[in-house]
Structure formats: structure tokens, C-alpha cells
């Protein structure tokens, strides 16, 4: 049964977890983490003095030369030691001068400068103008001299303001798991080739209900410097709701695919009179060309039910995904029924040997033969003779509508391991069916961001290079991409932790990670619903010690609901799934057979136990 408030328990939470009153949405405390992060402080009223003069655009503030030509490496000096970004390495990644690229849903533009010209700002409180309502502000940045942390300010058009704290990781030693792109080398003053370096997208949450006026860049103390190459707002999505999504779980060897078409099958959660497709090149080092894309209702197997509808990007049939970047299509004149299976076809004209993928899907995806050309307009399934076990590149489908979406952040249990393949019986699928059949709360889209083997605080995939490990980066390292940038996100359900305790993560560390997830989500205006961890006795590494740690974390989760805790509500999935005769084990009729993953009946019980009221009742966006 669902639980939305603390309840008595014989287990105790980890020591040192004293509760303090948490600030509401938009209120913040500083989170210490080795990843790009920004947290808001409380809003303050405008001072009585007159408004400041209009802020100049960022390009007029450039005061550092950070990009050099390989043939003239001494023309720039990003770090004060003669090292700089390579213009050639940037171009190889698809990051050329003036290039537009989208990171975390924010459209950014690289400096339109020549190598050796000023191209970035060393952050020190400079004001940069912004306009309109936004969900977040993104800084394209990197630090030199170590990770750079500083305090800045968001100023709104009504004169109110929020203080924030932002961290940019070091360009040489920062984490790969949260990078926007890694370049294969830096330039040095003496002409030798330097080590690989990175750029980051640093996200600053803002109040989405107030138009922006400007951002004051962080003032950084200490010896490190934060270099800002661009600043842009991610606009509030008016009239769009996410209906399907998948997290990028790794960067894996594929095919190779060359001049062939993939046909990827996805299931909508909510419907609408149109569609929009999102493609991502997450974790990649090189750009990838997309020759054409189409969408149709699925017929039998790989066949489309009717002629596929062409998809365009900026009016063009083809597009290029920069390394680490994404592309959202133009609106498509294509009706999407709720709960329908869609066939999204993607033509890859060039040779692709590795790709960002989501594995462990529960359905079938298809590929035509190499060299068969663009078959995105073909309705027949006959040319699609190959099966593939992942969703490459495709990460989202949106539909027109203002209802918003619920993001399910989880691991293999959310991803659907243990369910009958091809039947759409994952608990987020069942939840979306329940939402369609009621009128008490908005009929949210449900976005499944589960990754098999994923953990909350430690990474499985290292964030760079081709790997057979597709367990993803840690939840705390994928929030910006997989939760905050999801179209129409209103509420996040966090159902993770069993893989952490199985891997030996201390209960205190896991509780800290869950609290970080909640605090960052609240700073982005999301409602946070946490679920207790299900039992797993009978799985090979689910020892008595693992179960003890699981119960201690569950005690922390159960005590965490309400205004004084990190969560807005708690769902007791442990109580739903456990065997009353042996609480360390799944109820036999809910067990898929491996003792770790619930089967169809167990996941249906999970979805049906959710009191839909805990998802929140916020209606359409205000204009």
C-alpha cells in the first residue's frame, strides 16, 4: 500500500541523519559534488536603487583567449600556463566556430571567433542579459587550476533575484561522467600535444514562473578560474509533453552500420495531435550524420501501419549530431494515440561502429541490411531483416499538450527486466494506463528513465569511450540530462538503491545520494516521490548484510516525507512486494524467478499501489 508520510518501523535510519527543516522549491543549500551543479538561494526583493544599465552580451565581455590553431598553439592561453583548446579537435567533435549545439535541452552557440581571438569570459560577477521564462540557465564552461566554485545571482524582470552556487570541473581532471565533450588533446605553448581536456554544461535552476532579466556570473575565490564560453536559458516548454523517453545507458560497439536504416519501436504514454522526435549523441567523441528520420504507427513486427511520415530538423531531412549533443525535430503532423506503439526509422548514411544506446528494452527493434540505403519511407517490414537489442540515438518523443510528465528514475526493475518481453508490462507502463483512465489528476505522460544495473551514487559506465558496460553513470550524475531536461517534467519518482547496497555502498552514503537527488530536483521545481527498496533474498549477492543495509536505507526513506524531509511523498514498494512470511524475500507470486526482479504481477502491484494524488495536481502552464 502507498505511504505518503513517515510510519513506525523496527529499523533505524543510518546514524547522523538528523532531520532539519528543508527550504521549499527554489530554496537551497549548497550541495558538495564533483559535477557541474548550481543551487538556488531564496528570492530577495529588489533594492530601492535604480535598475542597473543593460548588460552587454557575453561576446562583448570576452577577456581570455582559450582556443588556438594546432599550427599556432602560442596564440592562446586558457589556463595561464600556455595551454589551450585545439580548434581542430573541436571541429572533429562537431564543435566548430559559431556552431549551435543543444546540451541538456538548452541551445548554446560556440564562440564565432578565429583561433587566438578572445573567446571566453573568466567568471567574476559579470552580468549577461537573458529574456523570457526559463526552466534553467546553462553555462558552457570549464575550470582551470582545479575545480572552480563560486556564487552568482539570477535577476528577474520584476527586480527580484536568486543567489546560486555553481561548480565547473577542471578541464583536465574533471569527471568524464558529466562532461559535455572530451577533446583528444590540448595545445601547449611549446607545440607538444597535451592531455585530453573537457568542457561542461553547468545548469543553474531558476524560477520558471518569472521572466528573466540577467545572470550575474559566479565570483570564484581561490586559485581556480571558471571559463564561460556561452550562457543560454532553456525556455519553458509551452504546449509540449513528453510521452516516451529512454536514458542513454552507455556507449557501445554496434553493427557496424553503414548506409542502412534502423526501425525502433517505442510506446507512447499520453497522446496528442502531433509529435516531436529527440536524438542524442551522448558520450560520443565524434559527430554522427543522420540521413533521414520518419515516424509511423507500428504494424506487424517491423512493418509500419501506413506510410511513414517524414521528420525534419530545421526544415531539413538530414541533420548532424555533434559529439555529446542532441537534436529535436520540427513539429510533425502525425497523430499519436495514447498507449500506441510507434515505429521511428533512422537512416545512417555513414559508417557507425559505436553509438550511445539504451539496452535492456523489453521489445524488438530492427535494422535493414548494410548498404540498403534510406528506407525510412518504406512501410513494409520485409527489408528489416536484423534484430537489435537496444535503442541507439533515440531518447525522446513529445506530443502537443500541457499536462506535463512524470519521470520514473530507476534501475532494472523500472527498466522492465523480469517482465514478459514485448508486452509493455513495466510498472511505468501500467502507471500510464491508470493515468489515462482517471480524471482526478492530470493525465501525465510517463517517462521511463530506468537503466538496468544503475546505481544512485557510483557509476557503472565510466562516461567515455566504447564499453560493454551499459549500466549507465550514477543517478546523481545523470539528473541534468535524464530528469531536469525532460519535456514537461513535473514529478520524479525515485526507485533506486538495491544495486548500491549490493555493491557495498554504505547506508549513509546511499542516503546522502538520495537526499542530493531530492534537493536538486526540488531546486528545479519538481515534486519528489521516493520509493522504498524491494527485497532480493535468493539472488546470489543479496546477503543478510545487504538486507540489513537495505532496511536501514528504507527507514531513512520512510522518515523522509513531508515538509521537514527531502521528499514530498514516499511510496512503500518494499511493503507491496515483500513476502510477509520472509520480509527479506519477494512474495513468490510477484517474483520473476530470479528473486531480484519482480515479474509482471509484481510490477502491476507496484503501479496499482500508487496513490495518484502523490503525483501532484498542477495543471497546464500559465501563459
Secondary structure, DSSP 8 states (H G I E B T S, - for coil): --B-S----SS---TT--------TT-------SS-EEEEEEEE---SS--------GGGG--B--EEBTTBGGG--SSSSS-EEEHHHHHHTT--TT-EEEETTEEEE-----TTS--BEE-BS-EEEEEE-EEEEEEEEEEESS-EEEEEEEEETTS-EEEEEEEE-BTTTS-STTEEEEES-EE-TTS-B---EEEEEEEEE--TTS-EEEEEEEEE-SS-EEEEEEEEEEE---SEEEEEE----EEEEEEEEEEEEEEEEEE-SS-BS-BEEEEE-TT-SS-EEE-EEEEEEB-STT-BSS--EEE-BTTBS-EEE-TT-EEE---B---B-TT-EEEEEEEEEEEEEEEEEEE--SS-EEE--TT----TT---STT--EEESEEESEEEEEEE-SS-EEEEEESHHHHTTTS-TTS--SHHHHHHHHHHT-SSS---EEEEEE-TT--SSS-SS-SSS--S--S-S-HHHHHIIIIITSTTEEEEEEE--HHHHHTT--HHHHHHHHHHHHHHHHHTT-EEEEE-----TTSTT--HHHHHHHHHHHHHHHTTBSTTSSBSEEE-HHHHHEETTEEEEE-GGGB-SSSSSB-HHHHHHHHHH--GGGG----S---
